[in-house]
Amino acid sequence: MKKSPLSRRAFLKKSAAHSVFTAFTAFSAASLTFPTPISASVLGRDGNLPASEKIVLGGIGINHRGGYDLGFFLDQPDVRFAAVADVARSRRIRVKAQAETVQGTSDVAMYRDFRELLDRPDLDAVLIATGDRWHAHASIYAARAGKDVYSEKPCAISIDLCRRLAETMKFYGTVFQGGTQRRNVRNFRHACELARTGKLGRIHTVHASIYYLQHTVEWLPEQPLPDREEFDWDLWLGPAPWRPFNEAYAGIGKHHWSQWRGQYDFDSGFRHLDWGAHTVDLCQWALGMDGSTPVKYWAEGDRMFALYENGVKLVMRPDGWLGLGTCPVRFEGSDGWVETGDSGKMLLSNDSLQTVCGDIEGTNPRDHVRNFLDCVKSREQPTCNADVIRSSHIACHVSALSWFLGRELNFDPKTETFVNDPEADRLRIRASREPWIL
């Protein structure tokens, strides 16, 4: 299902013109009747956009972070949230209430199975905020259904899925935005600009914050399966390997937070991509390395290192930062350095480089959401499109595998394969459980 070469706005204008002509001829042919009142909001009066000019959005797997993202979508005047799909009935109800309260409506549809949501012809785009195991699969299913995609990160849990995600978005002409919103947060943008424009001299080292890496394969004790309509365990697992149900994995019952993180079957790269998806991505951008990756990776204690072909070193570390908030990055050059984090604050070796950098913290996706919506209309590529995500995520995955295997790895960014290492090459791919084989 390839998308129409017409932009969405052009298609709407063409459809509107056809509708006006059809309505006029029908009116002329019919006898006069009393007109049906039409609300001002439908006509676009009183500052409201008409329904035909709004991007119709659906949500898949909306919980903590997803609900936060959804709030920013609902704040946009050109968005109408129409449907939610979630394996947990309680979450479907909560998201429906969140959207209807803001929109002043009562028509948000609920689905247990996201495929029913994707079957709706009225949806233009979807917000995907499931756990890591589902991000790439749900995005690919959405693209096949003709929907644009905003997916929370990490967008794919393997090197192979990073590749397949990017190729699918290109094939279907899908507008895809990965949830690495810090490329659209001003202090991070300014820090990257300093590095990219030579203000720090020749960059020799970049630093990305990461979590302490974890690897867990033990199963939690089995509990009785809930009713499928209340919570669909099989659908929650999706493409991940089967294991017995325990409510702690999903963050239901007495568990407020999900406990699947760090579990190899469900997580991305031993938690490497929890922050690395953001911070390594910023390092890639600062170096102008989108579309490529480092070529050598190794571990020293809790720190991961990588080397680009041009000799620049990437340091991925969980500690030793200056206290500027979560997800800090640091860029070091021959003429100075800059470090910044989610607080919005920035420290530089040279005060003359300092500037005032906006009013939002790094976790805030406001401008990132707006960038996505503008691209849905223009059909341009968003800041964190699938090709950008592909290279920065793959760099994280290769680093994580170096830690897991306990040895230095050499990687070819052109072929996206390991150099003379069949064991590492096999770990580029994760098997998907039926029926979720792509």
Secondary structure per residue as TSV (DSSP state, phi and psi in degrees):
chain	resnum	aa	ss	phi	psi
A	1	M	-	360.0	88.8
A	2	K	-	-79.9	150.2
A	3	K	-	-75.7	157.0
A	4	S	-	-63.8	142.2
A	5	P	S	-66.8	-16.8
A	6	L	S	-69.0	140.5
A	7	S	-	-67.3	161.3
A	8	R	H	-60.5	-41.0
A	9	R	H	-66.6	-41.7
A	10	A	H	-63.9	-38.6
A	11	F	H	-62.6	-42.4
A	12	L	H	-64.5	-40.7
A	13	K	H	-63.4	-42.1
A	14	K	H	-64.3	-42.8
A	15	S	H	-64.9	-39.2
A	16	A	H	-64.5	-42.0
A	17	A	H	-62.0	-42.1
A	18	H	H	-64.0	-39.9
A	19	S	H	-64.8	-40.3
A	20	V	H	-62.9	-45.7
A	21	F	H	-61.6	-45.1
A	22	T	H	-61.5	-44.3
A	23	A	H	-63.9	-40.0
A	24	F	H	-65.1	-45.7
A	25	T	H	-66.8	-35.7
A	26	A	H	-66.2	-40.0
A	27	F	H	-64.4	-42.0
A	28	S	H	-65.2	-34.4
A	29	A	H	-81.8	-20.9
A	30	A	S	-96.2	160.4
A	31	S	-	-73.3	157.0
A	32	L	-	-66.3	136.4
A	33	T	-	-133.6	166.6
A	34	F	-	-68.1	133.2
A	35	P	-	-70.2	149.7
A	36	T	-	-87.0	127.5
A	37	P	-	-60.8	140.7
A	38	I	-	-117.6	131.5
A	39	S	-	-68.5	155.2
A	40	A	H	-63.2	-34.0
A	41	S	H	-66.8	-35.4
A	42	V	H	-65.4	-37.0
A	43	L	H	-82.0	-7.8
A	44	G	T	86.7	17.3
A	45	R	-	-86.2	174.7
A	46	D	T	57.5	32.7
A	47	G	T	79.1	2.8
A	48	N	-	-93.2	145.4
A	49	L	-	-80.5	140.9
A	50	P	-	-64.5	153.9
A	51	A	G	-57.2	-33.8
A	52	S	G	-68.1	-18.0
A	53	E	G	-96.3	1.0
A	54	K	S	-94.8	147.5
A	55	I	E	-81.8	122.0
A	56	V	E	-90.5	121.8
A	57	L	E	-115.1	142.6
A	58	G	E	-119.4	161.5
A	59	G	E	-126.8	139.8
A	60	I	E	-125.7	119.0
A	61	G	S	68.6	48.8
A	62	I	-	-90.3	115.0
A	63	N	S	-131.8	-123.4
A	64	H	H	-63.3	-70.2
A	65	R	H	-64.3	-38.6
A	66	G	H	-61.6	-39.5
A	67	G	H	-64.7	-35.5
A	68	Y	H	-64.9	-47.3
A	69	D	H	-58.1	-46.1
A	70	L	H	-58.2	-36.3
A	71	G	H	-56.8	-36.8
A	72	F	H	-75.8	-32.9
A	73	F	H	-64.8	-43.5
A	74	L	H	-66.4	-23.0
A	75	D	T	-73.1	-16.3
A	76	Q	S	-84.1	132.1
A	77	P	T	-68.8	-17.1
A	78	D	T	-103.5	23.4
A	79	V	E	-121.8	136.3
A	80	R	E	-125.9	117.7
A	81	F	E	-84.5	123.0
A	82	A	E	-113.9	-22.1
A	83	A	E	-161.1	149.0
A	84	V	E	-130.2	141.3
A	85	A	E	-124.0	130.2
A	86	D	-	-156.3	145.4
A	87	V	S	-73.0	-16.1
A	88	A	B	-104.4	121.9
A	89	R	H	-60.6	-40.0
A	90	S	H	-61.2	-35.5
A	91	R	H	-75.5	-35.4
A	92	R	H	-58.9	-46.0
A	93	I	H	-64.4	-41.9
A	94	R	H	-64.6	-43.7
A	95	V	H	-68.7	-40.0
A	96	K	H	-56.6	-45.6
A	97	A	H	-65.9	-40.9
A	98	Q	H	-58.8	-48.2
A	99	A	H	-70.5	-43.9
A	100	E	H	-67.2	-32.1
A	101	T	H	-63.9	-42.8
A	102	V	H	-72.1	-41.9
A	103	Q	H	-83.6	-15.1
A	104	G	T	68.1	33.9
A	105	T	-	-123.3	178.9
A	106	S	S	-141.5	31.0
A	107	D	-	-121.9	18.0
A	108	V	-	-74.0	121.6
A	109	A	E	-82.2	152.7
A	110	M	E	-122.8	138.9
A	111	Y	E	-136.3	142.7
A	112	R	S	-79.1	-42.0
A	113	D	S	-101.0	121.3
A	114	F	H	-63.5	-21.2
A	115	R	H	-66.1	-31.8
A	116	E	H	-66.3	-38.1
A	117	L	H	-63.4	-43.8
A	118	L	H	-67.1	-20.6
A	119	D	T	-72.2	-13.6
A	120	R	-	-70.6	123.7
A	121	P	T	-74.6	-14.5
A	122	D	T	-84.4	-12.5
A	123	L	-	-80.4	131.9
A	124	D	-	-93.1	-34.0
A	125	A	E	-152.0	162.7
A	126	V	E	-133.1	145.8
A	127	L	E	-100.2	119.6
A	128	I	E	-109.6	118.9
A	129	A	-	-137.8	37.0
A	130	T	-	-71.3	-175.6
A	131	G	-	-70.3	168.5
A	132	D	H	-54.5	-39.3
A	133	R	H	-59.9	-22.4
A	134	W	H	-101.7	-16.0
A	135	H	H	-55.8	-53.5
A	136	A	H	-67.2	-44.4
A	137	H	H	-61.8	-47.6
A	138	A	H	-63.5	-38.0
A	139	S	H	-64.3	-41.8
A	140	I	H	-67.3	-42.2
A	141	Y	H	-60.5	-40.4
A	142	A	H	-65.4	-42.9
A	143	A	H	-61.8	-41.3
A	144	R	H	-62.8	-28.4
A	145	A	T	-87.1	2.5
A	146	G	T	84.7	19.5
A	147	K	-	-103.3	142.5
A	148	D	E	-76.5	160.2
A	149	V	E	-134.8	128.4
A	150	Y	E	-112.3	111.4
A	151	S	E	-114.9	132.3
A	152	E	-	-63.0	157.7
A	153	K	S	-93.2	164.9
A	154	P	S	-65.6	138.9
A	155	C	-	-80.4	-12.8
A	156	A	-	-158.9	141.9
A	157	I	S	-97.9	11.5
A	158	S	S	-153.1	162.5
A	159	I	H	-60.5	-44.2
A	160	D	H	-61.9	-41.3
A	161	L	H	-69.5	-30.3
A	162	C	H	-60.0	-43.8
A	163	R	H	-64.8	-48.3
A	164	R	H	-66.4	-35.2
A	165	L	H	-60.9	-50.4
A	166	A	H	-63.5	-42.5
A	167	E	H	-66.8	-36.4
A	168	T	H	-66.5	-44.3
A	169	M	H	-62.1	-38.1
A	170	K	H	-68.3	-42.7
A	171	F	H	-62.0	-42.3
A	172	Y	H	-91.4	-0.9
A	173	G	T	66.8	31.2
A	174	T	-	-79.0	136.1
A	175	V	-	-81.7	114.7
A	176	F	E	-121.6	130.9
A	177	Q	E	-124.8	117.8
A	178	G	E	-78.6	147.9
A	179	G	S	-79.1	34.1
A	180	T	-	-91.7	71.9
A	181	Q	G	-69.9	-10.1
A	182	R	G	-68.0	-16.4
A	183	R	G	-67.9	-14.6
A	184	N	G	-114.1	22.8
A	185	V	S	-111.1	133.1
A	186	R	H	-65.1	-40.3
A	187	N	H	-67.1	-38.0
A	188	F	H	-67.6	-39.8
A	189	R	H	-61.2	-42.0
A	190	H	H	-66.6	-41.9
A	191	A	H	-61.3	-43.4
A	192	C	H	-65.4	-36.5
A	193	E	H	-64.9	-39.2
A	194	L	H	-59.2	-41.7
A	195	A	H	-70.5	-42.3
A	196	R	H	-71.7	-29.0
A	197	T	T	-99.2	9.3
A	198	G	T	82.5	7.8
A	199	K	T	-66.5	-23.0
A	200	L	T	-99.3	7.7
A	201	G	-	80.1	-155.5
A	202	R	S	-77.3	120.2
A	203	I	E	-72.6	128.7
A	204	H	E	-117.0	-23.5
A	205	T	E	-145.4	135.7
A	206	V	E	-124.2	145.1
A	207	H	E	-122.0	134.0
A	208	A	E	-125.5	132.7
A	209	S	E	-80.1	141.8
A	210	I	-	-138.9	165.0
A	211	Y	-	-75.6	163.6
A	212	Y	-	-65.7	128.3
A	213	L	-	-71.8	147.0
A	214	Q	-	-135.2	151.4
A	215	H	-	-142.7	111.5
A	216	T	B	-128.9	132.8
A	217	V	-	-127.1	-4.3
A	218	E	-	-69.6	141.1
A	219	W	-	-86.8	145.6
A	220	L	-	-76.4	159.1
A	221	P	-	-59.9	143.8
A	222	E	-	-70.4	139.2
A	223	Q	-	-123.7	160.4
A	224	P	-	-60.7	139.5
A	225	L	-	-67.0	135.5
A	226	P	-	-75.4	168.0
A	227	D	-	-58.6	138.7
A	228	R	T	-60.1	-34.9
A	229	E	T	-73.0	-25.8
A	230	E	T	-79.9	-41.8
A	231	F	B	-158.7	119.1
A	232	D	-	-94.4	95.8
A	233	W	H	-65.3	-41.8
A	234	D	H	-62.1	-41.0
A	235	L	H	-73.2	-31.7
A	236	W	H	-61.5	-44.2
A	237	L	H	-63.2	-43.2
A	238	G	T	55.5	-125.9
A	239	P	T	-75.4	-9.3
A	240	A	S	-72.8	157.3
A	241	P	-	-59.6	148.9
A	242	W	-	-69.6	146.3
A	243	R	-	-154.9	162.8
A	244	P	-	-63.9	151.9
A	245	F	-	-69.9	138.2
A	246	N	-	-147.7	128.4
A	247	E	H	-63.8	-20.4
A	248	A	H	-65.1	-34.8
A	249	Y	H	-55.4	-43.2
A	250	A	H	-93.6	-6.4
A	251	G	T	69.0	40.6
A	252	I	-	-117.4	177.3
A	253	G	T	66.9	-127.9
A	254	K	T	-83.2	-1.1
A	255	H	-	-98.7	114.2
A	256	H	S	-76.8	-35.6
A	257	W	S	-111.8	141.6
A	258	S	-	-68.5	146.5
A	259	Q	-	-116.7	35.1
A	260	W	-	-91.0	-14.3
A	261	R	T	-65.9	141.1
A	262	G	T	87.0	-15.4
A	263	Q	B	-78.8	121.7
A	264	Y	T	-56.1	-39.2
A	265	D	T	-65.1	-24.3
A	266	F	T	-113.8	-21.5
A	267	D	S	-99.8	167.1
A	268	S	S	-104.6	105.6
A	269	G	T	64.7	43.1
A	270	F	T	59.1	35.1
A	271	R	T	74.6	4.0
A	272	H	H	-59.9	-36.4
A	273	L	H	-87.4	-2.8
A	274	D	H	-58.1	-50.2
A	275	W	H	-105.0	-32.7
A	276	G	H	-59.0	-31.7
A	277	A	H	-57.6	-32.5
A	278	H	H	-83.8	-53.1
A	279	T	H	-78.8	-40.4
A	280	V	H	-63.8	-36.7
A	281	D	H	-58.3	-43.0
A	282	L	H	-66.8	-37.2
A	283	C	H	-64.1	-41.8
A	284	Q	H	-58.7	-43.9
A	285	W	H	-67.0	-43.1
A	286	A	H	-61.0	-31.7
A	287	L	H	-90.9	-5.3
A	288	G	T	68.0	35.3
A	289	M	-	-106.7	16.5
A	290	D	T	-56.5	133.5
A	291	G	T	94.5	-1.4
A	292	S	-	-142.1	-177.4
A	293	T	-	-149.1	168.2
A	294	P	-	-60.9	163.8
A	295	V	S	-110.9	-14.8
A	296	K	E	-135.9	138.6
A	297	Y	E	-136.9	142.1
A	298	W	E	-159.7	162.7
A	299	A	E	-112.6	145.9
A	300	E	E	-137.4	99.2
A	301	G	T	65.7	-128.0
A	302	D	T	-87.4	2.9
A	303	R	E	-106.0	141.6
A	304	M	E	-109.1	144.6
A	305	F	E	-128.4	152.0
A	306	A	E	-147.1	153.5
A	307	L	E	-127.4	127.5
A	308	Y	-	-80.2	161.1
A	309	E	T	-60.8	-27.6
A	310	N	T	-85.3	4.0
A	311	G	S	95.7	-6.6
A	312	V	-	-71.4	137.0
A	313	K	E	-99.5	135.7
A	314	L	E	-107.0	121.6
A	315	V	E	-109.4	122.4
A	316	M	E	-113.3	113.3
A	317	R	E	-141.1	148.6
A	318	P	S	-90.6	-7.2
A	319	D	S	-147.7	-179.6
A	320	G	-	83.3	22.0
A	321	W	-	-92.8	170.7
A	322	L	-	-88.8	3.1
A	323	G	S	81.0	39.3
A	324	L	S	-101.6	19.2
A	325	G	-	108.6	174.9
A	326	T	S	-68.3	165.0
A	327	C	S	52.2	46.7
A	328	P	-	-73.7	154.9
A	329	V	E	-134.4	158.2
A	330	R	E	-144.1	134.0
A	331	F	E	-122.1	127.8
A	332	E	E	-120.6	129.2
A	333	G	E	-129.2	179.7
A	334	S	T	-67.1	-20.5
A	335	D	T	-113.7	6.4
A	336	G	E	152.9	-177.9
A	337	W	E	-142.7	161.8
A	338	V	E	-139.8	141.7
A	339	E	E	-134.6	138.7
A	340	T	E	-150.6	163.3
A	341	G	-	-152.2	-168.0
A	342	D	T	-67.7	-15.2
A	343	S	T	-68.3	-15.8
A	344	G	S	89.2	-10.5
A	345	K	-	-79.5	157.3
A	346	M	E	-144.1	137.6
A	347	L	E	-119.2	139.4
A	348	L	E	-134.4	153.3
A	349	S	S	-70.8	-23.9
A	350	N	S	-123.6	112.1
A	351	D	G	-61.3	-23.2
A	352	S	G	-67.5	-16.3
A	353	L	G	-87.2	-8.4
A	354	Q	-	-67.6	148.9
A	355	T	-	-152.0	161.6
A	356	V	-	-80.9	128.6
A	357	C	-	-121.5	67.6
A	358	G	-	75.9	-171.7
A	359	D	S	-132.0	15.8
A	360	I	-	-127.1	151.0
A	361	E	-	-86.5	165.5
A	362	G	T	-64.8	-21.8
A	363	T	T	-79.9	-11.0
A	364	N	-	-80.4	120.6
A	365	P	-	-95.3	17.7
A	366	R	H	-53.4	-56.1
A	367	D	H	-71.9	-27.8
A	368	H	H	-68.3	-41.7
A	369	V	H	-63.0	-43.8
A	370	R	H	-64.4	-38.8
A	371	N	H	-59.8	-43.3
A	372	F	H	-62.3	-48.7
A	373	L	H	-62.7	-40.2
A	374	D	H	-62.6	-37.1
A	375	C	H	-74.9	-30.0
A	376	V	H	-58.5	-36.3
A	377	K	H	-79.9	-42.0
A	378	S	H	-87.0	-18.8
A	379	R	-	67.5	20.4
A	380	E	-	-82.8	171.4
A	381	Q	-	-85.5	129.8
A	382	P	-	-69.0	170.7
A	383	T	T	-58.3	-44.5
A	384	C	T	-112.2	60.5
A	385	N	-	-71.8	177.4
A	386	A	H	-66.1	-28.0
A	387	D	H	-72.3	-39.5
A	388	V	H	-62.3	-48.3
A	389	I	H	-60.0	-39.9
A	390	R	H	-54.0	-52.5
A	391	S	H	-73.1	-41.9
A	392	S	H	-70.6	-38.1
A	393	H	H	-65.9	-41.8
A	394	I	H	-61.9	-39.7
A	395	A	H	-57.7	-41.1
A	396	C	H	-66.1	-43.7
A	397	H	H	-63.0	-41.7
A	398	V	H	-64.6	-42.9
A	399	S	H	-60.2	-43.9
A	400	A	H	-62.3	-39.7
A	401	L	H	-68.8	-32.1
A	402	S	H	-63.2	-42.7
A	403	W	H	-64.1	-44.9
A	404	F	H	-64.7	-43.2
A	405	L	H	-80.6	-16.0
A	406	G	T	72.6	31.9
A	407	R	S	-154.5	163.2
A	408	E	-	-67.4	139.0
A	409	L	E	-122.8	140.4
A	410	N	E	-110.2	135.8
A	411	F	E	-132.0	140.4
A	412	D	E	-102.4	106.3
A	413	P	T	-67.3	-18.8
A	414	K	T	-74.8	-42.4
A	415	T	T	-97.7	-9.7
A	416	E	T	55.7	44.4
A	417	T	E	-133.7	161.0
A	418	F	E	-83.4	151.8
A	419	V	S	-90.4	113.9
A	420	N	S	54.2	45.6
A	421	D	-	-145.8	82.5
A	422	P	H	-59.9	-34.8
A	423	E	H	-64.5	-46.0
A	424	A	H	-64.5	-38.2
A	425	D	H	-60.7	-37.9
A	426	R	H	-64.3	-28.5
A	427	L	T	-82.4	0.9
A	428	R	T	-69.9	-20.3
A	429	I	-	-120.8	139.2
A	430	R	-	-115.7	134.1
A	431	A	-	-69.1	146.3
A	432	S	-	-106.4	139.9
A	433	R	-	-76.4	140.8
A	434	E	T	-64.8	145.5
A	435	P	T	-94.2	27.0
A	436	W	-	-99.2	24.8
A	437	I	-	-77.3	121.7
A	438	L	-	-78.5	360.0
